[in-house]
Amino acid sequence: MCVSTGTALDCGPDINFVADDFQLGHLSDHQKSELYQLLSEFSSLFNNRPGRTTVTSHHIELKPGSRPVRQSPYRVNRQKADLIQEELDKMKDMGVIEESCSPWASPVVHIPNPDGSVRFCMDYRKVNEPISLKLDVMIVPTNRRTD
């Protein structure tokens, strides 16, 4: 299933390039054929664009007495500010972010990747301080015998 991105048509990854991205030599020809068929059948699920889900929800508990953390944006030069705005506009168009009047705010940071590109990140270190970390631990049974 192809999705229009406004400027181009995004049909997800090209299944013809699966062999270039993954080592499939250990699979038989029949298994490779089944894999290509499966990838083709569910190609709408494989996409390089980020997305969001409404299948589940998440609740964050705060430490007692904590207050919202609102940080100002880090100072950046005009070129970086334009790149930040461009990335924000892209994410708004994709529907993965929305404008908010929240009392919580964290600054944007650009982290250089080894290939020279830049990763768009949020600095949540201060926001994480008032969060009460409660881990839901579930013991997974195994079939391993101990005797």
C-alpha positions as CSV (number, residue, x, y, z in Angstrom):
1,M,0.0,0.0,0.0
2,C,1.6,3.3,-1.1
3,V,1.1,6.5,0.9
4,S,1.4,10.0,-0.5
5,T,3.9,12.1,1.4
6,G,3.0,15.3,-0.5
7,T,6.1,15.3,-2.7
8,A,6.6,11.6,-3.4
9,L,5.0,8.3,-3.1
10,D,6.2,6.2,-0.2
11,C,5.6,2.5,-0.8
12,G,7.7,1.2,2.1
13,P,11.0,-0.6,1.5
14,D,11.6,-2.2,-1.8
15,I,11.4,-6.0,-1.2
16,N,13.8,-6.5,-4.1
17,F,16.6,-5.0,-2.0
18,V,16.0,-7.4,1.0
19,A,18.9,-9.5,-0.1
20,D,21.2,-6.4,-0.1
21,D,20.2,-5.5,3.5
22,F,20.2,-9.0,5.0
23,Q,22.2,-12.1,4.7
24,L,19.8,-14.8,3.4
25,G,22.3,-17.4,2.3
26,H,21.3,-19.8,5.1
27,L,17.7,-19.9,3.7
28,S,16.6,-22.4,1.1
29,D,15.1,-21.1,-2.2
30,H,11.7,-22.1,-0.9
31,Q,12.2,-20.2,2.4
32,K,13.4,-17.1,0.5
33,S,10.3,-17.2,-1.7
34,E,8.1,-17.5,1.3
35,L,9.9,-14.5,2.9
36,Y,9.5,-12.3,-0.2
37,Q,5.8,-13.3,-0.4
38,L,5.3,-12.4,3.3
39,L,7.1,-9.1,3.0
40,S,5.1,-8.3,-0.1
41,E,1.8,-9.2,1.5
42,F,2.5,-7.1,4.5
43,S,4.5,-4.3,2.9
44,S,2.3,-1.6,4.3
45,L,3.6,-2.6,7.8
46,F,7.2,-2.0,6.8
47,N,8.0,1.7,6.4
48,N,11.0,4.0,7.0
49,R,8.7,6.7,8.3
50,P,8.0,6.8,12.1
51,G,4.5,6.3,13.2
52,R,2.3,6.2,16.3
53,T,-0.2,3.8,17.7
54,T,-3.5,4.0,19.5
55,V,-3.4,0.3,20.5
56,T,-2.1,1.0,24.0
57,S,-1.7,3.9,26.3
58,H,1.0,4.8,28.8
59,H,0.8,6.5,32.2
60,I,3.8,8.1,33.9
61,E,3.8,8.4,37.7
62,L,5.5,11.4,39.3
63,K,7.4,11.5,42.6
64,P,5.2,13.1,45.3
65,G,5.4,16.9,45.4
66,S,7.2,17.2,42.0
67,R,6.3,20.0,39.6
68,P,6.4,20.2,35.8
69,V,9.8,20.9,34.3
70,R,9.8,23.6,31.6
71,Q,13.2,24.2,30.0
72,S,13.9,26.9,27.5
73,P,15.3,25.9,24.1
74,Y,19.1,25.8,23.8
75,R,20.6,28.7,21.8
76,V,21.5,27.8,18.3
77,N,22.6,29.7,15.2
78,R,20.1,30.6,12.5
79,Q,21.1,27.6,10.2
80,K,20.5,25.1,13.0
81,A,17.2,26.9,14.0
82,D,16.0,26.5,10.4
83,L,16.9,22.8,10.4
84,I,15.1,22.3,13.7
85,Q,12.0,24.0,12.3
86,E,12.1,22.0,9.1
87,E,12.3,18.7,11.1
88,L,9.4,19.8,13.4
89,D,7.3,20.6,10.3
90,K,8.0,17.2,8.9
91,M,7.0,15.5,12.1
92,K,3.8,17.5,12.3
93,D,3.0,16.6,8.7
94,M,3.6,12.9,9.6
95,G,1.3,13.2,12.6
96,V,3.9,12.0,15.1
97,I,3.9,15.3,17.0
98,E,1.3,18.0,17.7
99,E,1.4,21.5,19.1
100,S,0.9,21.7,22.8
101,C,0.4,24.1,25.6
102,S,1.9,21.7,28.2
103,P,3.7,23.0,31.3
104,W,6.4,20.4,30.4
105,A,9.1,21.3,27.9
106,S,12.5,20.0,26.9
107,P,15.1,21.4,24.5
108,V,16.0,19.9,21.1
109,V,19.6,18.7,20.5
110,H,21.3,17.6,17.3
111,I,23.6,14.6,17.6
112,P,26.0,14.0,14.8
113,N,25.9,10.5,13.3
114,P,29.0,8.7,12.1
115,D,27.9,9.0,8.5
116,G,27.8,12.9,8.8
117,S,24.0,13.2,9.1
118,V,22.4,14.6,12.2
119,R,20.0,12.9,14.6
120,F,17.2,15.0,16.0
121,C,16.8,14.3,19.7
122,M,15.2,15.7,22.8
123,D,17.1,16.4,26.0
124,Y,14.8,14.7,28.6
125,R,17.4,14.5,31.4
126,K,15.7,17.2,33.6
127,V,12.2,15.9,32.8
128,N,13.1,12.4,33.9
129,E,14.2,13.6,37.4
130,P,10.6,13.9,38.9
131,I,9.5,10.6,37.4
132,S,8.9,7.7,39.8
133,L,10.4,4.6,38.1
134,K,8.3,1.5,38.8
135,L,9.3,-1.5,36.9
136,D,6.6,-4.1,36.2
137,V,8.6,-7.4,36.6
138,M,7.1,-10.5,35.2
139,I,8.8,-13.9,35.6
140,V,8.8,-15.8,32.4
141,P,8.5,-19.5,32.9
142,T,11.1,-21.7,31.2
143,N,11.1,-25.4,30.4
144,R,14.5,-25.8,31.9
145,R,14.8,-28.4,34.5
146,T,17.0,-27.7,37.6
147,D,17.4,-31.2,39.0
